Amino acid sequence: MKRILVTLIAGLLAVVLLLIGYFAGRHQPPAATSRASSSAASSAPETDTRKILYWYDTMMPQQHFDKPGLSPMGMQMVPKYADENSADDKGIVRINPETVQNLGVRTATVERRVLASAVQVPGTITWNLRQATTISARVDAVVSKLDVRAPYTTVTAGQPLAELLAPQWSSAVAEYSALQHAQSDDAQALQAAARQRLQVLGMTSADIRSALRGGSNAAITLHAPQAGVVTTLDVREGQRITAGQTLMTLNGLSTVWVEAALPQAVAGAMRAGTPVKVTADGLAGRSFQGTVETLLPDIDNATRTQRARIVIDNPDGVLSPGMFATVQLNPSQGKAVPVVPNDALIATGSNTRVILAEGDGRFRAVPVHAGRAAGGYTEILDGLAGGEKVVVSGQFLIDSEASLSGALERLNAPAKLAPASSAAKPDTSAHGAHGVHP
């Protein structure tokens, strides 16, 4: 009897325990379900309260979409919220100062100055034709002696060049000699006329004295009127020559010309008197100073360059015509304009801009009109006044943030959002041209 009682009590206890477990399970949710509900509850307020500007693919941040989903690259798109690095009405982008420091952003102050404008162009050394002298025959004569027998012979001033036998000279010398001791006024007038005739025939005072000492058959010696080089020799000893015939050409070497080929953009900035420095390829370590004498009025049809004539002093005669030279020109200084380092410029296919640093993590993209560049700097013809701070390192990352926040949309035409689908077309506004990841 006791055994039956114990069995019944044990069965009742088991039933009670089963009932307790059943009802406890109905009133307490599983842990996984509780966590999921909690997570959904915590995310719901954020989704409901934060304003989403658009959706984008983190690999292609320049593409904007109006709905979530997969991007054309097959990536899950993420939302861009209005309170993330937002841009205010002035196009200012705010970035956390710690992030700016981590990016290694460097800035430079916009200075106003005149860029170095030295230009180097090729040139060729030529004769200074203003120092050229032609030795010619004044009368019919015979070259009895030639003191200079080869072209490019260097001569000094007054050095004998040639001796000529001329009948006209001989008769004129004899007439003048016969009137040397005349006393009457008429005879002295004839003597002055005879001397004038000798001078018209090309005889100098020295030639006249030499002819008087040598007699009527003496040869007349031609002397070098200046120091230089005999560049052409057109006669030979014993040759008969006629009045007006060229005997030789003498060029001075105290100065030379340098003809420099200037591109048309450079030629426009050149003026007469512009200082230059010339270095010759064959004279290493030496330089020569000079000035632009004139710009020749013809343009080379093959190279589209304009020649500048430059005068260079050549006291020791080391510069020889035909030498190749390098000409450094220093055009006249223009007015000071704002300049920025070349690294500060962000150039796209349609415009150029810089990123201004306005302090406290505030940046702004500004369109500029760039001019010429020299020495690592570029002129800014429009867009900056000087004194601003521009970003020269890390500006592409800031530019990317400006694109995502819409700051650059104020510089370009407003972009339309594309539908979120695999066939969606990307936003083609200029603010996505740089393609930098956020």
Secondary structure, 3 states (H helix, E strand, C coil): CHHHHHHHHHHHHHHHHHHHHHHHHHHCCCHHHHHHHHHHHHHHHHHHHCCEEEEEECCEEEEEECCCCECCCCCECEEEECCCCCECCCCEEECCHHHHHHHCCEEEECEEECCCCCEEEEEEEEECHHHEEEEECCCCEEEEEECCCCCCEEECCCCEEEEEECHHHHHHHHHHHHCCCCCCHHHHHHHHHHHHHHHHCCCCHHHHHHHHHHCCCCCEEEECCCCEEEEEECCCCCCEECCCCEEEEEECCCEEEEEEEEEHHHHCCCCCCCEEEEEECCCCCCCEEEEEEEEEEEECCCCCEEEEEEEEECCCCCCCCCCEEEEEECCCCCCCEEEEEHHHCEECCCCEEEEEEEECCEEEEEEEEEEEEECCEEEEEECCCCCCEEEEECHHHHHHHHHHHCHHHHCCCCCCCECCCCCCCCCCCHHHCCCCCC
